[in-house]
């Protein structure tokens, strides 16, 4: 190695070290990490075989507002309901007129109310309906025993004309919860 330059010596040293490490030479294997220190908290129980019962009974959104009731609310014939999770949607026929009734149950219904409040929509408090009930242009919100329901109506007419029908739907929904 006397005849090699400093750069060449470093290269040879690096290559020899790499070969020795690859062959299990002078390189020590990494030690296993220490086990986690006990925190004093009890070990969580494994999940049970059967799911825990829900806090509130599941509510069928399409049973809260029937097709006939949705048609009365919209003032026009509607297609059969389309249920998706905690919602139910009735749409007008493709031949018209434009109409849609949407029923939301649970957290989604409450979220719609909260968003509309944050957007400074105007609400009328409906007394004597459920634990809480509110009417806004084109929608009604009802709460009974912590379960929220929102019913929204989409029409191209003046929404004020549908307020009495929305109030009637709110009473019906509250009676079914």
N, C-alpha and C positions, 0 to 999 in steps of 0.2 A: 504494500500500500504506500510505500515511500514514493513511488514514481507517479502516484495519482494526485490530481489537483484537489483542492479542498472541496469543490463542488462535486467531483467524482466520488470522493470518500463519503460525503453525505448521502449521495445517491445509493452507493453500495450498502451503506449502513441501513438505510431505509428499506431497501429490498430484502436484505438479510433478516431484518426485524419482522417484516411482513410475512416472509416465508416461514420463519419460526412460529409466528402467531398462528398462521394457517395450519401448520402441522401440529399444533398443540404444544409448542415449545414453551418458552419462558413466560407466556402471557397467562395470568391467573383468570379463571372463569369468574364472571360477575356473581356476587353473592345474592341470594334471594332476599327480597325486601322483608323487613321484619313484619310479623303479624300486627294488625291494628290493635292499638291499646284499648282495653275495655273502657267503655264510656260510663258504665254504671247503669245505663238504661237497659231494660229488659229486651230480649230479642223479640222482634215482631212475630206475631203468630202467622203461620202460613195461611194463604187464602182458603176459605172453606169451600167445600164441594158445591154447596148450593148458594146461589147469590142471595144477598141480604134483601129483605122485602123493601120496596120503595117507600119513601116517606108518605107519599100521596098516591092514591089509586090512579092508574092510567085512565085518561079521559079520551074518548073517541071524538075528535073534532067534528066529524061529519054527523055524529049523533046529537051534538049540541045545537046545530042548525040544520034541519032537514032540507031536502031539495025544494019541497013546497014552500017552506018558510023563506028560503033564499030567493025563490022566484017572487014571492010576495014583497020581500024587501026591495029587490031590484025592479019590480014592476014589469017583468018580461020573462018569457020562458028561458030556462038555462039548461045546459048540458048536465049529464050525470056528474056527481062529485069525483074529484081526483084527490084521494088522501095521500099525503106524504108525511111520514113521521107524526108530528104534533100539529099538522095543518090539514085543512080541507079547502079545496077551491072549486067553485062553481063558475063556469064561464058561459057567456052568451053564445048562441049559435053563430057559425061563420056568416050566415046570411044577415046577421044583425038583429037588433041593435047592439051596440057595444055595451057590455055589462059584465061585471065580475064581482063575486062575493067571496071573500077570503076569511077563513076562521083559523085563528092561531091559539094554541093552548100552551100554558106554562111560561117558561123563561122568555121565549120569543115574544109572547104577547106583552109581557112586562117591559121588555127591551124596546118594543115599538113605542109604548107609552112614554118611556124615559127619553127616547130620542126626540119624540115630538115635543115633549116639555122643554128639552134643551134648545129646540128650534123656536121656542116661544109661540107654539100653536095655542089657540084659544080653546079652553075647555069649559064645559058646563058640568057641574056636579049633579049627578042623578041621585036623588034621595030615595030611600026605601027599596033599592035594588042591590042585593048582595051586601057584602061588607063595604065595598067601595064600587062606584060606577061613575064613568066620565064619558061625556059625549063631545066629540069634535067633528068638524066638517068631514063627513064621509066615513066616520069610524066611531065605534063604541068600545069601551074597555070595562070589564067587570071582574071583580075579585070576590071569591067565596072561599073561606077557610084556607087562604093562602094560594089558591090556584087562580091564575090570571087567564082571562080569555079576551082576545081582541077580535072584533068583526069589522072588516073593512069593505066598503062598497065603492066600486068604480063605475061611474056613469058619466055621461057627457052633459047631463042636465044640471040645473042648479042644485047643489048638495043640500041646501037648506030645506028643500021639499022632502027630503028623506029622513030628516031628524025624528019625526014621530015613529016611523017604521024602525029606525035603528034603536030607539028607546024600547019599543015593543020586543025587539030581538034581545036586548039586554035583559029584560024581565024573564023571557023564556030561558035564556042561557043560565041565569042565576038560579032559576027553579030546577034546572037539571043538574047543577053541580052538587 
